[in-house]
Amino acid sequence: MSTPTMRAVSQPAFGGPEVLEPVRVPRPEPLPTEVLVRVRAAGVNPVDWKTRSGGGMAGVLGQPPFILGWDVSGVVEEVGFGVTTWKPGDEVYGMPWFPRAAGAYAEYVTAPSRQFARKPATLDHEHAAAVPLAALTAWQALTDTADVRPGQRVLIHAGAGGVGHLAVQFARHLGAQVVTTARAAKHEWLRKLGAEETIDYTTTRFEDAVADVDVVIDLVGDGHDATSTRSLKVLRPGGLLVAVPSGVSPELAERAEAAGVRATAFLVEPDAPALARIAGLIDQGDVTVEVEDVLPLEQAAEAHRRGEEGRTRGKLVLTV
Ligand SMILES: NC(=O)c1ccc[n+]([C@@H]2O[C@H](COP(=O)([O-])OP(=O)(O)OC[C@H]3O[C@@H](n4cnc5c(N)ncnc54)[C@H](OP(=O)(O)O)[C@@H]3O)[C@@H](O)[C@H]2O)c1
């Protein structure tokens, strides 16, 4: 019997969006404790285009060809030996395998069953696929890393992006006072999501507008206008900078120490219990998910081109 194949988007080499091409590849089979999930939608994240061009997680994935994508929303098609928590037909979402390859830009993925959670019941697959990587980043950074407490002041850079718009809502849910940076056109929306103060970073230096912050979640990084380094000035003594995109260089660590504040790198991890909790917040109406646009899988290159411009409001998603 011939091996069944599936549609996917792969890349034969590192490069620009044009290296992404539709292919047919063998359909994966679930090993014991894994599930085979029929992907209905795949979220697109900056790590996808960074990896595509040789940065991001390219060091983990190795040389192309490989299939990008970590955010999955779909339906369990088959369960491997030993899986008792899912059955065919269950709707699940997750960010499996990260930072190893998950291959979400495809019709099927296999992954450890416990890296998935039940899809939020109130979301369609397109919105659910926008959630895992961005929401886990926001949630893990605010709770596990920063241990944000009610009444604390939290500054979120790039509040309008995929991670940012969820971080604003989670921080508010945790009882924090939220300050965020974005272009003026997005301020009204971010205030509805729970930001108390919004700073237009295109006209105002944020360090002139905010002080005494307990936690900074930097989603811009030191590659752009030294946002992490500049953020050290707005922290109260002992406050924490979570440098999400670019980590903490020895120079940044030194400056943080001299300023009497803390700075930490961060990398998101698969976390089904957190995804289950996040699904609860979404289904209760406490958190909304913004999807800027949905494109067919075959237009992955176009999704990358748009995402890479860095102006996305919420998320871009591929339907499979
Ligand atoms: N370490 C990890 O585990 C991890 C996990 C997830 C993401 N990340 C990284 O975190 C970053 C954010 O990810 P994302 O998915 O949220 O990206 P994204 O959705 O592509 O972010 C786009 C948003 O960034 C805003 N923005 C751009 N420059 C800005 C600036 N200087 N100040 C304030 N806002 C600015 C834009 O808002 P305006 O249009 O208003 O400018 C836009 O809404 C990426 O670099 C990503 O790779 C790291």
The ligand as a Gaussian input file, in Angstrom:
#p B3LYP/6-31G(d) Opt

LIG

0 1
 N       10.929000      34.730000      23.092000
 C        9.740000      34.214000      22.814000
 O        9.366000      33.167000      23.350000
 C        8.817000      34.945000      21.860000
 C        7.500000      34.498000      21.714000
 C        6.630000      35.229000      20.889000
 C        7.098000      36.349000      20.209000
 N        8.404000      36.715000      20.334000
 C        8.913000      37.915000      19.645000
 O        8.218000      39.044000      20.174000
 C        8.017000      40.010000      19.157000
 C        6.536000      40.371000      19.076000
 O        5.814000      39.266000      18.576000
 P        4.337000      39.478000      18.006000
 O        3.838000      38.185000      17.526000
 O        3.513000      40.240000      18.967000
 O        4.679000      40.433000      16.744000
 P        3.715000      41.207000      15.743000
 O        2.299000      40.786000      15.961000
 O        4.267000      41.086000      14.380000
 O        3.879000      42.741000      16.222000
 C        3.374000      43.734000      15.403000
 C        3.056000      44.947000      16.243000
 O        4.254000      45.554000      16.709000
 C        3.971000      46.931000      16.911000
 N        5.224000      47.672000      16.932000
 C        6.217000      47.629000      16.010000
 N        7.255000      48.420000      16.402000
 C        6.900000      48.954000      17.597000
 C        7.550000      49.852000      18.511000
 N        8.776000      50.347000      18.274000
 N        6.902000      50.172000      19.652000
 C        5.662000      49.688000      19.905000
 N        4.997000      48.857000      19.070000
 C        5.611000      48.499000      17.930000
 C        3.047000      47.272000      15.773000
 O        2.149000      48.251000      16.237000
 P        1.972000      49.653000      15.488000
 O        1.387000      49.356000      14.143000
 O        1.106000      50.381000      16.421000
 O        3.344000      50.208000      15.318000
 C        2.288000      45.978000      15.476000
 O        0.966000      46.008000      15.980000
 C        8.604000      39.395000      17.887000
 O        9.930000      39.858000      17.734000
 C        8.598000      37.915000      18.163000
 O        9.562000      37.186000      17.436000
 C        9.273000      36.025000      21.130000

